[in-house]
Amino acid sequence: MRSTTSLGVGLWSMTILAAGCATAPSARSSPEGADCGPAIPNIDQALKPEVLLLLGEMHGTSEIPRFVGQLACQISSRHGVRVGLEIPTEEQARVDRFLGSPGEPVDHRALLAGPFWTREYQDGRSSQAMAALFEELRKLKRSGLPVEVFLFDSGGVPPARDAAMATNILDQRRDHAKDVFLILSGNLHVRTVKGTPWDADFVPMGWHLVQAGKSVVSLNNAYSGGATWACTGQSTDSCGAHPQKGKDRSLSSPSIEMTQGSEGYDGIFYVGAITASVPAVQQKKNGEPAADAPKN
């Protein structure tokens, strides 16, 4: 276990904070004028009425949180959107304050001061790209679009953790039944069937949601290769940028493709090449100040 004596916040450049909705000539814009980037192909195929859209990710990429921001922007021009994130519920009050803030540097520092962001074991969920996603969702909400954010991770270990996460999502669904839910979580959690290739007894969050009678569409992440920021073991020394193999697809990036015969998933969302997104809060080592984190 690496020792750390203090923490330093690696502040990212303001240019990446708009990454979720890139400017493009073919962009679909909301009535309020938010630029949502080029229309995501096949988006309507994944949007059933009152759907729970589960997006299974590899934690720690720059591209997947950016995709979620773009997706939320495009959907919110037609529907209320609630974005659910695999982050401890204890951070919800801090997130709510940030979403209602003007987004000044002090607001970003307050968001990143929570224990989720400052923990030693940085598994990719507390990355610069995730912090940028919060900024994008804040801007959408402040522009008047019907976008809300809720956190659903209650900690614990399987099987209790997945069951508890599903319960938290169902509680939100009960109170906001007409909204489209975008749920970002690890790709094993969003499977809608029991078991994984490694653990036949695993009961994922997605299975619990289907058993509760909800309309669920589960999409697995797909990419052409690159790297993620991840932890490959229990020690913090295992956390870092790790190469990932992928598959080139004859799809635009980003896009959605509904598939047949993909056990536990209804399709994929494709983001092209992926890059590792480092922790938003950089740790100082041996009393020396940490350099600002690399930019996404």
C-alpha positions in Angstrom: 0.0 0.0 0.0 1.4 3.3 -1.0 1.6 5.9 1.7 0.3 9.4 1.2 0.6 12.3 3.5 -1.7 14.8 1.9 -4.0 15.3 -1.1 -3.8 17.8 -4.0 -6.6 18.6 -6.4 -5.5 18.3 -10.0 -7.7 20.9 -11.7 -8.5 20.2 -15.3 -8.6 22.8 -18.0 -12.0 24.4 -18.6 -12.0 23.2 -22.2 -12.7 19.6 -21.2 -15.6 20.6 -19.1 -17.7 21.0 -22.3 -16.6 17.6 -23.6 -20.1 16.0 -23.3 -21.6 18.2 -26.0 -19.1 19.0 -28.7 -19.8 21.6 -31.4 -20.5 20.2 -34.9 -22.3 21.5 -37.9 -24.7 18.6 -37.8 -25.4 18.9 -34.1 -28.9 18.4 -32.7 -29.7 21.4 -30.5 -32.3 21.5 -27.8 -35.0 24.3 -27.8 -33.1 26.0 -25.1 -30.0 26.3 -27.4 -27.8 23.7 -25.8 -25.5 22.1 -28.4 -25.7 18.4 -28.0 -23.3 17.3 -30.6 -24.0 15.1 -33.7 -27.1 13.0 -33.3 -26.1 9.5 -31.9 -27.1 6.9 -34.4 -29.9 4.5 -33.3 -30.6 6.4 -30.2 -34.4 5.9 -30.6 -34.0 2.1 -30.7 -32.8 2.2 -27.1 -35.5 4.6 -25.8 -38.6 2.6 -25.0 -41.3 4.5 -23.0 -40.3 4.9 -19.3 -37.1 3.0 -19.9 -34.3 2.2 -17.6 -31.3 2.4 -20.0 -28.4 0.6 -18.4 -24.9 1.6 -19.8 -22.2 -0.9 -18.8 -18.8 0.6 -18.8 -15.1 -0.1 -18.3 -14.3 2.4 -15.5 -11.7 5.0 -16.1 -12.1 6.1 -19.7 -12.4 9.6 -21.1 -14.9 8.6 -23.8 -17.6 6.8 -21.9 -18.5 9.7 -19.5 -18.4 12.0 -22.5 -20.9 9.7 -24.3 -23.2 9.8 -21.3 -23.2 13.6 -21.3 -23.9 13.8 -25.0 -26.7 11.2 -24.6 -28.3 13.1 -21.7 -28.2 16.3 -23.7 -29.9 14.8 -26.7 -32.6 13.0 -24.8 -33.4 15.9 -22.6 -34.7 17.9 -25.6 -37.6 15.5 -25.6 -37.9 13.8 -22.2 -37.0 14.3 -18.6 -33.7 12.6 -17.9 -32.3 11.2 -14.7 -28.7 10.2 -14.8 -27.8 7.5 -12.2 -24.1 7.0 -11.3 -22.3 4.2 -9.5 -21.1 6.6 -6.8 -21.8 6.3 -3.0 -25.1 7.8 -2.0 -23.3 9.7 0.8 -22.0 12.1 -1.9 -25.5 13.1 -3.1 -25.9 16.3 -1.0 -22.5 17.5 -2.3 -23.5 16.7 -5.9 -26.8 18.5 -5.5 -25.0 21.6 -4.3 -22.7 21.5 -7.2 -25.5 21.1 -9.8 -27.2 24.1 -8.4 -24.0 26.2 -8.3 -22.6 28.7 -10.9 -19.7 26.2 -11.4 -17.0 28.5 -10.1 -13.6 27.0 -9.0 -14.7 27.0 -5.4 -17.8 24.9 -6.4 -15.6 22.3 -8.2 -13.3 22.1 -5.1 -16.3 21.5 -2.9 -17.5 18.7 -5.1 -14.1 17.0 -5.2 -13.6 17.3 -1.4 -15.8 14.3 -0.6 -14.3 11.0 0.5 -15.2 9.3 -2.8 -12.9 11.6 -4.7 -10.1 11.7 -2.2 -9.8 8.0 -1.3 -6.5 6.2 -2.0 -8.0 3.4 -4.0 -8.9 5.2 -7.3 -10.7 2.6 -9.4 -11.6 4.9 -12.3 -15.0 6.0 -11.2 -13.6 9.2 -9.7 -11.7 10.3 -12.8 -11.2 13.6 -14.5 -13.7 12.5 -17.1 -16.4 11.8 -14.4 -15.7 15.3 -12.9 -16.2 16.7 -16.4 -19.5 14.8 -16.8 -20.8 16.5 -13.6 -19.8 19.9 -15.1 -21.6 19.1 -18.3 -24.8 17.9 -16.4 -24.6 21.1 -14.3 -24.6 23.2 -17.4 -27.5 21.3 -18.9 -29.5 21.7 -15.8 -28.7 25.4 -15.4 -29.8 26.0 -19.0 -33.3 24.8 -18.1 -33.2 21.3 -19.5 -34.9 18.6 -17.4 -31.8 16.8 -16.2 -31.3 15.4 -12.7 -28.5 13.3 -11.2 -28.7 10.6 -8.5 -26.2 8.3 -7.0 -27.0 4.7 -6.2 -24.0 2.8 -4.9 -24.5 1.9 -1.2 -21.2 0.0 -0.8 -20.9 -3.5 0.5 -19.9 -6.7 -1.4 -21.8 -9.1 -3.7 -24.5 -10.3 -3.6 -25.8 -7.6 -1.3 -24.2 -4.7 -3.2 -26.0 -5.3 -6.5 -29.3 -5.9 -4.8 -29.0 -2.7 -2.8 -28.0 -0.7 -6.0 -31.1 -2.0 -7.7 -33.3 -1.0 -4.8 -31.9 2.5 -4.8 -32.7 2.8 -8.5 -36.2 1.4 -8.0 -36.8 4.0 -5.3 -35.9 6.7 -7.7 -38.0 5.2 -10.4 -41.0 5.1 -8.2 -40.9 8.8 -7.7 -40.1 9.7 -11.3 -41.8 7.1 -13.4 -42.1 9.2 -16.6 -38.5 10.1 -16.9 -35.9 8.3 -19.0 -33.2 6.9 -16.7 -29.6 6.7 -17.9 -27.8 4.3 -15.5 -24.0 4.2 -15.8 -22.3 1.3 -14.0 -19.7 -1.4 -14.4 -20.7 -3.7 -17.3 -21.1 -6.7 -15.1 -23.6 -4.9 -12.9 -25.9 -4.1 -15.9 -26.3 -7.7 -17.1 -29.9 -8.8 -17.1 -29.1 -12.5 -16.6 -27.5 -14.3 -13.7 -23.9 -15.3 -13.7 -20.8 -14.1 -15.6 -18.1 -16.0 -17.5 -16.2 -16.1 -14.2 -18.9 -16.5 -11.6 -22.0 -18.6 -12.3 -23.5 -17.5 -9.0 -23.3 -13.7 -9.6 -26.6 -11.9 -9.4 -26.2 -8.5 -11.2 -28.1 -5.3 -10.6 -29.7 -5.5 -14.0 -31.3 -8.9 -13.2 -32.9 -7.4 -10.1 -34.4 -4.6 -12.1 -35.9 -6.9 -14.7 -37.3 -9.1 -11.9 -39.0 -6.0 -10.5 -41.0 -5.8 -13.8 -39.3 -2.7 -15.1 -38.6 -1.8 -18.8 -34.9 -2.3 -19.1 -32.5 -1.9 -22.0 -29.0 -2.9 -21.2 -26.1 -1.9 -23.4 -22.5 -3.1 -23.0 -19.6 -0.8 -23.9 -17.7 -1.4 -27.1 -14.5 0.3 -28.3 -11.7 -0.2 -30.8 -8.9 -0.5 -28.2 -6.8 1.9 -26.1 -6.4 2.2 -22.3 -8.4 2.6 -19.1 -7.5 3.8 -15.6 -8.3 0.8 -13.4 -7.2 -1.1 -10.4 -6.3 -4.7 -11.2 -5.9 -5.8 -7.6 -6.7 -4.8 -4.0 -3.6 -2.7 -3.5 -3.4 0.9 -4.7 -0.2 0.0 -6.5 -2.4 -1.9 -9.0 -4.2 1.3 -10.0 -3.1 3.0 -13.2 -3.5 3.2 -16.9 -3.9 -0.3 -18.4 -4.1 -1.2 -22.1 -7.3 -2.7 -23.4 -7.9 -4.7 -26.6 -11.0 -3.8 -28.6 -12.6 -4.4 -31.9 -12.9 -2.0 -34.8 -16.5 -1.8 -35.9 -18.2 -0.4 -39.0 -20.0 2.2 -36.8 -19.7 5.9 -36.4 -18.4 7.0 -33.0 -20.3 7.3 -30.8 -23.3 5.2 -31.8 -25.7 2.6 -30.4 -26.3 -0.8 -32.0 -29.0 -3.2 -30.8 -27.9 -6.8 -31.2 -29.4 -10.3 -31.0 -28.1 -13.2 -29.0 -25.8 -11.1 -26.7 -26.5 -12.8 -23.3 -27.3 -10.3 -20.6 -27.3 -7.3 -23.0 -29.6 -5.8 -25.6 -26.9 -4.1 -27.6 -23.8 -2.0 -27.4 -22.7 1.6 -27.3 -19.6 2.2 -29.3 -17.1 5.0 -28.5 -14.2 4.2 -30.8 -10.7 4.4 -29.3 -10.5 4.8 -25.6 -8.0 6.7 -23.4 -7.3 6.4 -19.7 -8.7 9.2 -17.5 -6.6 9.8 -14.4 -8.1 10.6 -11.0 -9.6 14.0 -10.7 -7.9 14.4 -7.3 -4.2 13.6 -7.5 -2.5 12.3 -4.5 0.7 13.7 -3.1 3.5 11.3 -2.2 6.2 11.6 0.5 5.2 15.2 1.3 5.9 16.5 -2.2 3.2 18.4 -4.0 1.6 16.5 -6.8 1.7 17.9 -10.3 -1.6 18.8 -11.9 -3.2 15.7 -13.4 -2.8 15.2 -17.1 -5.7 16.6 -19.1 -8.2 14.3 -20.9 
